[in-house]
Amino acid sequence: MKVSKHAIISVILIFFTIFLGHTTETGFSIGDKILLGLGISPWSNGQTGFHYPVVIYFALFIIGCLEARRIMTIRQLLILLLLLFILTPSVVSFVKPYYYGIHRGLDSVEYDSRNSNFNIRGSNDKKKIEVLGAVVLTNYGKDTIKFGIKIPSDNFFPKELFPQDLILTEVENSEEPGNFILHSGETRTILSYNSITVKNGYYGQGGMQGPILILYTEDESRTVGNNL
């Protein structure tokens, strides 16, 4: 195979297509973050629906493969693709801390929505609703952050029982709701417990995996969740 400028360009095009389209186990995608930073939603329905960049990535991937095919055999191209698909997740994981690290405050915090979950159930006497949660957060910034966490009311079902956003209370600090601390470079699974009194009793039980959350301080707030 002749190594030429044409070959280098085609390899770079394929690599960046895979790089921009890759999503980590925590739901991080550098391609989506770039679009969101430009004020463009990569999804057709806010955080769900059709993923627009897929069309762009697929088109660029095909163009890169066709260009590479002009100077490579099919075997060489397949080996190249295999190597790129193996290496790209490591490259994205390496870049992710730098992406969050260049931000400050709440923007430097990553919410691992795929490994965060909540359980909603009626208390034993059926007079309260208990919300037990585990929220996984990582602070890639240089500063310790003290913040609160809320679940927007429209995340709950049945909605009539949660007319307002629910301010989470940490299990280890149950007397002071909305008070969480995340040190620089720290990854924490924050355990929360909230108890809400209901008039007519509650007999149901349910769960939420990775709901949209609101992180907030006195000076700022940030909505985090899947595809945000």
C-alpha positions as CSV (number, residue, x, y, z in Angstrom):
1,M,0.0,0.0,0.0
2,K,1.3,3.4,-1.0
3,V,1.3,5.8,1.9
4,S,0.2,9.2,0.5
5,K,-1.5,12.3,1.5
6,H,-4.7,10.9,0.1
7,A,-4.4,7.8,2.3
8,I,-3.7,9.9,5.4
9,I,-6.7,12.1,4.8
10,S,-9.1,9.1,4.3
11,V,-7.8,7.5,7.5
12,I,-8.3,10.7,9.5
13,L,-11.8,11.1,8.0
14,I,-12.8,7.6,9.1
15,F,-11.2,8.0,12.5
16,F,-12.9,11.3,13.3
17,T,-16.3,9.9,12.1
18,I,-16.0,7.0,14.6
19,F,-14.5,9.4,17.3
20,L,-17.4,11.9,17.0
21,G,-20.1,9.2,16.9
22,H,-18.8,7.0,19.8
23,T,-20.8,7.1,23.1
24,T,-19.1,6.0,26.3
25,E,-20.7,3.8,29.0
26,T,-21.6,6.9,30.9
27,G,-23.5,8.4,27.9
28,F,-20.8,10.8,26.9
29,S,-20.4,11.7,23.2
30,I,-18.0,14.3,22.0
31,G,-19.9,14.8,18.8
32,D,-23.1,15.5,20.7
33,K,-21.3,17.8,23.1
34,I,-19.9,19.9,20.2
35,L,-23.4,20.3,18.7
36,L,-25.0,21.2,22.1
37,G,-22.2,23.7,22.6
38,L,-23.2,25.3,19.3
39,G,-26.8,25.4,20.5
40,I,-27.9,22.6,18.2
41,S,-29.9,19.7,19.6
42,P,-28.6,16.4,18.1
43,W,-32.0,14.8,18.7
44,S,-35.3,15.4,17.0
45,N,-37.3,15.6,20.2
46,G,-35.1,17.4,22.8
47,Q,-33.3,14.4,24.4
48,T,-35.1,11.6,22.5
49,G,-36.3,10.8,19.0
50,F,-34.1,10.6,15.9
51,H,-30.4,11.2,16.3
52,Y,-29.6,13.6,13.5
53,P,-25.8,13.2,13.5
54,V,-26.1,9.5,12.6
55,V,-26.9,10.6,9.0
56,I,-23.8,12.8,8.9
57,Y,-21.5,10.3,10.5
58,F,-22.7,7.5,8.2
59,A,-22.2,9.7,5.1
60,L,-18.7,10.7,6.2
61,F,-17.9,7.1,7.1
62,I,-18.9,5.9,3.6
63,I,-17.0,8.7,1.9
64,G,-13.9,7.8,4.0
65,C,-14.1,4.1,3.2
66,L,-14.6,4.8,-0.5
67,E,-11.6,7.1,-0.6
68,A,-9.5,4.6,1.4
69,R,-10.7,1.8,-0.9
70,R,-9.0,3.6,-3.9
71,I,-5.6,2.9,-2.4
72,M,-6.3,-0.1,-0.1
73,T,-7.4,-3.7,-0.6
74,I,-10.5,-4.9,1.1
75,R,-8.4,-6.8,3.6
76,Q,-6.3,-3.7,4.4
77,L,-9.5,-1.6,4.9
78,L,-11.1,-4.2,7.2
79,I,-7.9,-4.3,9.3
80,L,-7.9,-0.5,9.5
81,L,-11.5,-0.4,10.5
82,L,-11.0,-3.0,13.2
83,L,-8.0,-1.2,14.7
84,L,-9.9,2.1,14.7
85,F,-13.0,0.6,16.3
86,I,-10.8,-0.9,19.0
87,L,-8.7,2.2,19.6
88,T,-11.4,4.9,19.5
89,P,-13.1,4.1,22.8
90,S,-9.8,4.6,24.6
91,V,-9.2,7.8,22.8
92,V,-12.6,9.2,23.7
93,S,-12.1,8.1,27.4
94,F,-8.8,9.9,27.3
95,V,-10.3,13.1,25.9
96,K,-13.3,13.2,28.2
97,P,-11.6,14.4,31.3
98,Y,-10.0,17.3,29.3
99,Y,-13.4,18.2,27.8
100,Y,-14.9,18.6,31.3
101,G,-11.7,19.9,32.8
102,I,-11.7,23.0,30.6
103,H,-15.1,24.0,32.1
104,R,-15.7,25.4,35.6
105,G,-18.3,25.0,38.2
106,L,-21.2,22.6,37.5
107,D,-20.2,22.3,33.8
108,S,-17.1,20.3,34.9
109,V,-19.4,17.6,36.5
110,E,-20.3,14.5,34.6
111,Y,-23.6,12.8,35.4
112,D,-23.5,9.0,34.8
113,S,-27.2,8.6,33.9
114,R,-26.8,4.9,32.9
115,N,-25.7,3.9,36.4
116,S,-28.0,6.2,38.3
117,N,-31.4,5.1,39.4
118,F,-34.3,5.8,41.8
119,N,-36.9,3.6,43.5
120,I,-40.3,5.1,44.4
121,R,-42.5,3.1,46.8
122,G,-45.2,3.5,49.4
123,S,-44.1,3.4,53.1
124,N,-45.2,0.4,55.2
125,D,-48.1,2.5,56.7
126,K,-49.0,3.7,53.2
127,K,-49.0,7.3,54.4
128,K,-45.8,8.4,52.7
129,I,-44.0,8.1,49.4
130,E,-40.3,7.1,49.8
131,V,-37.9,8.1,47.0
132,L,-34.5,6.3,47.3
133,G,-31.8,7.2,44.8
134,A,-28.3,6.6,43.8
135,V,-26.7,9.3,41.6
136,V,-23.2,8.8,40.1
137,L,-21.3,12.0,39.5
138,T,-17.7,12.9,38.7
139,N,-16.0,16.2,39.2
140,Y,-13.3,16.8,36.6
141,G,-12.7,20.4,37.6
142,K,-10.0,21.8,39.9
143,D,-12.4,23.1,42.6
144,T,-14.5,21.4,45.2
145,I,-18.2,22.0,44.5
146,K,-21.0,22.3,46.9
147,F,-24.4,22.0,45.2
148,G,-28.0,20.7,45.4
149,I,-29.8,18.2,43.2
150,K,-33.4,18.3,42.1
151,I,-35.6,15.9,40.1
152,P,-38.0,18.0,37.8
153,S,-41.6,17.3,38.7
154,D,-42.4,16.2,35.1
155,N,-40.1,13.2,35.5
156,F,-42.4,11.6,38.0
157,F,-45.4,9.3,37.5
158,P,-48.1,9.7,38.8
159,K,-47.4,13.4,38.3
160,E,-50.2,14.6,40.6
161,L,-48.2,13.4,43.6
162,F,-45.2,15.5,42.6
163,P,-46.5,19.0,41.7
164,Q,-43.1,20.5,42.4
165,D,-39.4,19.7,41.7
166,L,-38.1,17.2,44.4
167,I,-35.0,18.5,46.2
168,L,-32.9,15.5,47.1
169,T,-31.6,14.8,50.6
170,E,-28.4,12.9,51.1
171,V,-28.7,9.8,53.3
172,E,-25.6,10.9,55.2
173,N,-26.9,14.4,55.8
174,S,-30.6,13.9,56.1
175,E,-31.1,17.2,58.1
176,E,-30.0,19.5,55.3
177,P,-31.6,18.8,51.9
178,G,-29.9,20.1,48.8
179,N,-26.4,19.9,50.2
180,F,-23.9,17.8,48.4
181,I,-20.1,18.1,48.1
182,L,-17.9,16.7,45.3
183,H,-14.2,17.2,45.5
184,S,-11.9,17.7,42.6
185,G,-11.2,14.5,40.7
186,E,-13.8,12.6,42.8
187,T,-16.4,10.1,41.5
188,R,-19.2,9.5,44.0
189,T,-22.3,7.4,44.1
190,I,-24.5,9.8,46.1
191,L,-27.3,8.0,48.1
192,S,-30.4,10.0,48.7
193,Y,-33.6,9.5,50.6
194,N,-36.8,11.6,50.5
195,S,-40.1,11.0,52.3
196,I,-43.3,12.7,51.2
197,T,-46.5,12.6,53.2
198,V,-49.7,11.9,51.1
199,K,-53.3,12.3,52.1
200,N,-54.9,9.3,50.5
201,G,-52.1,6.8,50.9
202,Y,-49.9,5.4,48.2
203,Y,-49.7,1.7,47.4
204,G,-47.6,1.7,44.2
205,Q,-44.0,1.1,43.5
206,G,-41.8,2.0,40.6
207,G,-38.4,3.0,39.4
208,M,-36.5,5.5,37.3
209,Q,-33.1,4.9,35.6
210,G,-31.1,7.9,34.9
211,P,-33.8,10.6,35.1
212,I,-33.1,14.2,34.1
213,L,-31.7,16.1,37.1
214,I,-31.1,19.7,37.9
215,L,-27.7,20.5,39.6
216,Y,-27.7,23.9,41.2
217,T,-25.7,26.3,43.4
218,E,-26.5,29.9,44.6
219,D,-25.0,31.2,41.3
220,E,-25.9,28.7,38.6
221,S,-28.0,25.7,37.7
222,R,-27.5,23.0,35.0
223,T,-29.8,20.4,33.7
224,V,-28.1,17.0,33.2
225,G,-29.3,13.7,31.9
226,N,-29.4,11.4,28.9
227,N,-28.2,13.2,25.8
228,L,-27.6,16.5,27.6
